[in-house]
Amino acid sequence: METFNPFDVASVKIFPPIGVARVGDSGFDLEAGVDDGDIKFFMPPEIPGVEDVPPELQGNFRDEMNRIKRQAIRFHVYAYNASGKILGEVTTANGFSIAWKVHVVNSKGSFTEFKGKYKTPTEARHGRDRLIVDPGVKTIIADPRRDVLQIVPTVKLTGDFYGSRDTPTEVNLGELRTDERGCLVFIAGAGYSRCISNPDQPHYQPDIVSEFDSIDWVDDVCDGWVDATVTFSGFGHTGLHFQAKEKATVMSAPPKFAWGINSPTSLYDIIEDIYQTASGWKDHTGTQFYEDIWPVLYGTYGLSWVNEKAYQGHGPAGKGNFLPLQKDLAQPETGSPTSPDVQKRRILREFIFGRLRKPNYEDKTEASTKFMPRLSGDDGDAIEPGQPLRPGEPIRRFSALTGLQYSRFEKWRQGNFKADDPPWKKYTKIEDVPISRQPAFLTRAALEHTTGDPLYPGIEVYWLAKDPSIYILPGPYNIQQIEVLPPYPEPPFRIDYKSVKPGHLSRGLSLPWQSDFDLCNTHWWPSARPDDAINIMNWRASPQLSDDEFVRMIADKRKQWDRGTRVTPDYPSEYYPGSTDMIRYWQKLGFVSKHEGYTVGGFPVWLERERLPIDNKAGVGPVNFDMPIAL
């Protein structure tokens, strides 16, 4: 731990600036709608580039009662001197008391009817405050004298939801804790959704009759700000007080059921692109293969384990499997331009680059599944070959990389890039990272597992995340400033809470969250919500297989991830059986993660585990797997 003189402190900052927690039913009985036992939770990686399951989970995403552990998020405070140089992390161990304040809100019920990003929304009606769950500002203290002061160890985030009734329904959005160092630990809610329209049934979950906007329903996802005030009380001094320069942001979201598989464009990519466009800021200059290019190319292979269309192109034995080509793809342009090896690598790069869809809808002829990513866009489902066109511009129904991502790929295509190891490769714990790099690492690690595109409406946040006006944007950097920036400067990613209110980042998401989680399959978010998977119990072969052996023995064992739930038909409207089932059975679905010791063609394997039986009495027979829960 870095030590520093408290009297050198001029300001403090909170990192990560944006953190994501995820719901889980640990500590809660979803069938009865009541608290039940202790909450088991875990921390996601605080180091970027991690695809393995966090060690503290010991391979299990479920607790001893087979309930899903909640993914918490930890916020740190760092001290800076008057010159803006980072001094170290503020902890209770070095004599500081930290007063954390958090204000999160669920305002989904008060927002306009969902119509998508490119259609005029309905006007918000007045008197919508009864549809908002607002626990108010909550405070929790981290103090080295915790035992003496008898500080409350847990603060619940509970508010009231009225809906159409005169009496309120209590809704718990999560809780606050602090760890042994004084960091804030935000734990999300249970993922519990219900309808309050029937006063005789407090746990009421009728059939869903709306695609995204279910009246009188409430769930427990939220967003809002995090603030911190630091007080130094050592050496007889009690007058040193510092409030964080800017607030951080916390969001709660559905579980990430595909672990170590990332979206081609994360929220980190979206926000970095916004700051680069507005001010010239980016976290490094030039193109680095293992930071900018390989995560996207490697990610297509990961997606092949949770999406059949990705498997057809990028999976084992697929022509678009980039993993066997890594050495050639990572080789910068060196040697004679006429060398056969140089020409081969150039042709390969140009071919891959030519399949990337241009950003910002620049080329409307690329509204085709021929181009990558093969995902839907911000205006609805991707158009498969042979499907009729719907109203609107077809190109808006396809995803694309950000402008900054695309420009880095263009440099790579030209051979103008480096292939250095990413700076986080040699670290496993944030405490071991040099203090000057910890803020940048925390920022990226908190966001790289999120979904940044498409946002229709989204997983963690809706399309508001792409609006530059919601961020605190610094003044423009000039070329001289860019050149002297550290290799990994602190990301300035901050939500502007002068214009954005708590609850605004999630209010455009589906209500309840399970509706969208059911409906948005195939082209949407397989990195968070798998479309299909291979269950470990169906891998009845050697752990190490060749490509041919995999195709012959295992590939056809792939099954729908949400099997056991009903399929929602296109017609009639107001009939969403799949959404209804997702509300009732989401906690029984399996987790897809990299299975250690298993390979295909020498490359890693992702398998589904920890799936519970779904006994759906609504028309779908039981789907059972007689397997130990740890598998």
N, C-alpha and C positions, 0 to 999 in steps of 0.2 A: 504494500500500500504506500502511495506517495504521501510524504509528510510535508507540511507547509506551515508557515507562520500565519495564524488567523488574522493578524493585523495587516497582512499584505493583501487581504481580500478586498476587492472593489465591487464585485458583482458575482452572481451565481446564475447558472442555467440548468434546466431540466433536460435530461436525455433518457430515452429517445424522445424527439419532439412529437412523434405520432406513434402510439402503441395500440396494439390490437389484442384483446382478450377474446376467448371463445367459450361458448356455453357448453354445459354438460350436466347430466342429471345426477352426478354424484352428490350425495347429501339431500336428495329430493326424490319423492315418490311421484312419478308422473301419472300413474294410474289413479292416484287418489288426490293429487294436487296439493301435497303437504310436504313440509320439511321432514327429513327422515335420516338422521345420522350426521356424521361429520363429513364436510366437503373435502374430497381428495382433489388436489390440483397439481399442476406441474408448470415449470417455466420453459418457454420455447428457447431455442438457441439465441445467445446474445452475440455470437460470432457469425458473420455472413458465410454463405457457401456450405452450410451444414445440411446434409440430406438424411443422415441417420436419425433414428428415433432417439430422443433425449435419454441419456443413461438413467436418469432418475425414474423413468417409467418402467425400467427393467423389462422392456418388451411388451408391456400391457397398457393399453389405453383405457382399460376398465378397472374399477376398484374391486374389492372383495365381494361386493354385492352385484357385480357385473354391470355397474352403471358407469357412464362415460366420465372420466376425469376432466375437470375443467382446465382449460389453458389460461393461465393468468398472465399478466404482464407486469414487469418491474420497472419502476422509474428511479433514476439516479439524479443526484445534484452534484454539479461540478463548480469549483471556485476558480475565479479569474482575477488577475491583478489589474491595475489601472491601465496597463498597456494592452489588455486583452489577451494576455498569455494565460493558458490554463495552468493552474497550480496543483490541482488534485481533486479527488472526490471528497465531498463533504459527508462525513459519517458520524454516528454517535460515538464511535471509538475515539475520534479525535476531539471530543469535547463539545460537539455541536448538538443542539436540539433542532429538529425539523418539524415544523407545523405544515402538514399537507392539507390542502383544501381541494375538494373535487366537486364538480357540479355536472352531473349527467342527467339526461332527459330522454324519455321515449315519447316522441310526438308524431308517430306514424298516423294515428287515427285522426289527427287534425289536419293532415296535408291534403292536397288536391288529388283528385282521381287520377290513377295511373294512365297515361297516354303515350309515354315514351318521350325521348329527348327532343324529337323534332316536330311534335304536334303541340298546338296551343293548349295549355292546361286549363282545366275548369277553374273558375275564380274561387278562392278560399272564402268560405262563409265566416261570418262573425260568430262569436260565442263558442269558439272551438277549444277553449281552455279546459273544458270538462273531458276532453279526449286526449289530454296530455298527462303523462306520468312524470311528475317533477318532485323528486325527493328534497330539492333545495340544496344549498351548499353544505357539504359535510366536511368535518375536520377530524383528522387523526394525528396524534402527536408521536413522534419518535424522539425519545429522550434517553440519555445514558442513565438517568435516575428513574427509569420506568417503574421498577419494583417499589421504590420509595414513594413515588407520586401516585401509584395505583392507576396508571394510565389504562384506559379501555383498549384491549387488544384487537377488537373487531368492531367495525362500524358498518351497519347494514344500510343499503341504499333503497329505501322503501318509500313509495309514493302511492297516491290514490288515482284510480281511474273510474270515472262515472259512466261514460257512454250515455245511453238513453235512460239510465236509472237515476233516481234521486239519492240513493245511498251509494257510497263509494265501495270499490273493490280494491283491496290492498295488493300492490304489485311490487315484487322485489327485483330490482335491476342488478343486484350483485352485492359485493361488500368490499370494504377496505381493510387492509392489514399493513403492518410494516415488518421488515425482516430484521435480523440481528444487527445489521449495519445502519438501519434507519431508512432504507429504501422503501418507497411505497409499493405495495403489492395490490393490484386491482384484480379482483376475481369476478368473472362475469356471472350472469344469472344461470338458471337451470335449463333454459331453452323451452320453457313452459308457455304454451299458448292456450287460450280459452276464450269462450264467448260469455258475456255477462248478462245476456238478455233474459235469462230465466232465473228469477230470484230463488226458486226452489232447488236449483242445482248449482251450487258454487263451483263445481268442477264440470262445466258444460262444454262439450265439444261436438256440436252438430255438424252436419254435412256442409262442406264449403260450397258456396254458390257464386263466388266471384273469383276472377283470375288473380287479382292482386289486392283488392280493396274490400275486405270482409268487414261489414258493419257490426259494431259492438264487440269485435274481437280485440284482444290485446296480447302482445307477447312481451318478452323481457329483454330485448336487445336495446341498446342505447348508445349515445355518444355525448361527449362534453369535454370540459377543460380540466386540467390539473395545474395547481399552483403550489408554490412552496415558499415558506418564510423560514430563514435560517437564523438561529441565535447562538452566539458563542458565549459560554458561561464559565470558561476556564480561567485560571489565574486571578480569580476574584473579580473578573470583568463580566458584566451582564448587559452592556450597552451596545454590543455589536449585532446589528440586525440587518439582514439582507433579504429582499424579496426577489424572486426569480425575474429576470428581465422580461421574459415572455412566457405565457402559459404553454404547457404541452397539451396534447390531445389524446384522449382515450376513446376507443370504439370497441363495442362487443359485437360478435359475429357468430355464425354457425360454426360447428366443429370443422376442422380440416380433415376430411376422411381419407385423403390421399397424401401421405406424409413423404416429404422429400421429392415431390413432383410439383414443379412450379409452372405458372402461366408464362407464356412468351413475353408478356408485358405486365409488370407488377405495378402497384401504386408507387413504388420507389421510382420506376421508370417514368411514369406519368408526371410525377411532381418534379423530378430532375429536369425533364423536358420543359416544363412550365418555367422553372427558374432560369434555365439556359436561354430560353426565348426572351424572357423579360429583362434579364440582367446580365446574361453572359456567364452565369455561374454553372459549373459542372464539377463533379467530384474528381476528375482528372482530365488532363489534356491528351490528345491523340487517341488511338485505339489500342486497347489491350485485349488480346485474344481471349484470355481466360477470365476476364471480367465482363467483356462486352459481347463477344461472339459465341463462345462455347456454351455459356448458360442457355442460350436460345436453341442452339443446335442439339446439345445434349438433352435439353428439355423435351424435344420431340420424341426421343426414345422413351423417356419416362412417361410421357402422355400415352405412348402405345400400350402401356399396361392397364390403362383405365378408359381407353376409347378405341373402339374397333377400327374406325376410319384412320386414326393415327397409326394403329398397328399395321394396317394394310400398306402404308407408305413408309413408316419409320421404325417398325418393330424388328425383332430378330428375323433375319432373312429378307427384310425389305430393302428395296433399292435405295430408299432414302434413309437407311440406318447410317448415321454419320460416325458412330463410334469406331468402326474399323478404319475410318479415314482420318482420325484425329491427328496423326503425325503430319500428314500432308496439309491438312487444313490449318495447322498451327505454324507452318513454316513461312516466315516472311519472304518477300521477293529478294532473293540473293542469287548471285551467280549470273552467268550469261543469259540474256533474254532468249537466246535461241537454244538453250539447253533443253533436251527433252523433258527432264524432270521439272524444270521451271515452267515450261509450257503446259505440262500436264496439270500442275497445281493451279496455274492461272485459269485454265479452262474449267477446272472443277469449281474454283471460287466464282467465276463468272456465271456458271450454270446455276449455282445455288442462289446467288444474288438476283439473277433474273427471275427467280420464282417468288421473290419477296414482293408482296403487295406494297405499292407506294403509300406513304403516310398521308393523312389529311385529305383523303379522297381525291388525290391529284390526278389519277388516271381511271376514268370511269369504265374503261374497257377491262379492268381487272376485277370486275364483279363476277368472279368465277372461283370454283373450288380448285382450279388449277394452281392458284397462287396461295402462298402461305402468309399468315396462319390460316388453317382451314377451320375458322371459328366465326361465329355470328358477330354482327356489329351492333352499334348503338341504336339501330332502328329496326331490330327484329331478326328473325331466323335467317340464317344463311340460305341461299338458294341453291339447291342441288340440281344437277343436270336433269332436264326434262320437266322441272317444276314450273308452273305458271308464274308469271311475274305479278306482284301485288303493287298497289299504289306506292309512290315514293321512288326515290333514286335507289336503284339496286346496289350501288357501291356502298351505301350506308349500312347495308346489311352484312358487311364483311369486316372482320377485324384487321388491324394492321399494326405494325410497330410504330413507335413514336418517331417524330422527325429526327431526334437525336440518336435513337437506336439505328435508324436507317442510315444516317450519315456515317456512323461508325462502321456499319457493314459495307458502305461504299468505300471507305478507306481500306477495309480488309480486302475487298475485291481487287483493289489496285495494288495489293501487296504492301501497303504502307501501314504497318502495324507492328506491335511488339508482342511477344509471347512469354512475358515474365510471369512467374508465379504470383497469384494475387497476394496482397500483403497479409491477409488473414489465414493463409493456408497452414502456417505453423502453430496456430493458437487453438486451444480448445476451451479456454475460460476467459471471460472479459477481464478478470483481475490480472491476467498475465500479459495483457496487451499494454504497450507503452501508453501512458496517460494521455498523451497528445492525440492518439488515434482512437481512444475509446468512444468519444461522442460519434465519430463517423461510423464506426463499426456497429454501435448500438442502433443508429438510425437505419442503416441498410438492413441489418438482421431483422428488425421489427417489421419491415415492409416487403422484403423480397419474397415472402411466402403468400402474399396477397394477390388479388386479381385486380389488375388495372384496366384491362380491356378484354372483352366488351363490358360495358356498364349499361345493362338494360334489364332491370335496373342495376343489379350488382350483388356482390356477396357481402363485403364489408362496408361499402359506401356506394351511393348511386352516382349518376353522372355529374353531380355537382363537383366531384373531385377534379374534373377537367376544366373547371372555371377558374382562371387566374385570379379573379377578384376576391376569392375567399382566402387567399394567402397574404402574409406579410412579405412583400417583395422588396429586396434591397435596391439601392440605386445601381445603375449599370456599372459593371466592371470594365475597365479598359484593358487593352492588350498587355500593357505593362503590369497591371495588377494580376492578370491571369498567369503571366509567366512566373511571378514570384509567389503565387499561392503554394502552400504545402502540397505534396503529392495527393494527400487526402484531407482537404480542408473540412471543417465542420459544415455539414449540410444546414442551410438556414430554413429548413422546412417548418414553417409555423402557420397555423390557422389564425386568421385575423378575427379575434372575438369582439372587435368593435362592430363588425357587420354580421358575423355568424353567431347564432345562439346555440347553446347546448340542445342537442336533439336534431339540429338541422342537417347533419351529415347522413343520418340514417332515416330521416322521415320519408324519403322517396322510395325506400325499399318496400318489398312485399309485406303485406299484413294479412295473416301472420307469415313469419319468415319461411315456414315449411312449404307454403304454396309455391313460391318461386323455386324452392329447392327441388320440388317435384317436377314442375313444368319445364324448367330450363335444363334439358338434357341434350345429348348428342353434339351440339355445336357450341356449348356455352362454357362451362367451368369445370371440365373434368379434373383439373388440378386440385379442386376443393371438393367437388361432388362427382365421384366417378360415374361413368356411364355403364361400364361393364368391367369385369375383373375375373381373375382365375383364383379360386379358393385353394388354400394350401392343402385341403383334404382331397383335392382332385389332382394334385401333383403326385401321381403314383409312378415315379420314375427316379432315376439317379438325380441327385442334386445338381450335378454338372452335366449339361447336355450340349450337343452341337446344335447348330441352327436346324439342320435336317431332322434330328431327333425331336427337337421341340415342335416343329411343324407336324411331324407324324404322330407324336404321342400326347402332346399337351395343348396345342393351340386351339383345338376345337372344344376344350373344356371351359372356355370363356362363357360367362353368364351375365345377365343383367344384374347390376349392382343392387338395384331396388326391387329385385324379385320378391314376390310375396305381397307387394302392393299392387293395387289396380292401376290400369293405364287410363289416363284421361283422354277421351276422344275429342276430336275437333268439334264435333257437334253431338248433342245440342249444347247451346250456351247455358250457363248457370248449372253445369254438371261437371264437377271436378273431383271424381272419386279418388284419383291419385293424390291430390292435395290433402283430402280428408285422411287418407291412410298415412301419408307422410307425417301428419300431426300426431298420429297415434303410435307410429312404429319407428320414427326416425332413430330413436335411441337403440334399436336392435340391429341396425345396419353395420356392416363390417368396415374395418380399417384396412387400407391398402398401404403397405410399407415395404421397404427393401428387406429382403430375407437373406440374412447373412449365410454365406456358404453355398448359396444357390447361384448358378450362372447359366447363361445360354451363350454359346460361342465365346466364353470367357468374360461376358459382360453381365452386370447385375440384373436381378430379378425382383419384381414387385408382386407380392401376393396378398390376397385378402385373408384377414384373420379376425378372430373375436366377433364373429357374426352370431347373433342370437336367433332362436326360432321365432318366426312370425306366424302366429295362429290367427289369420285374418278371417273372421266370420262373415265378412261382407261379400263373399263370393269368390275369393281366391283361397285355395287350399293351403294348409300349413307347409312352410318351407323349413325343414329342419336339417341341422348338421350336428351329428353326434360327435362332438369333438371337445377336448379340453379347452377351456376359455383362453388359456395362455397361447394356444396355437395361432 
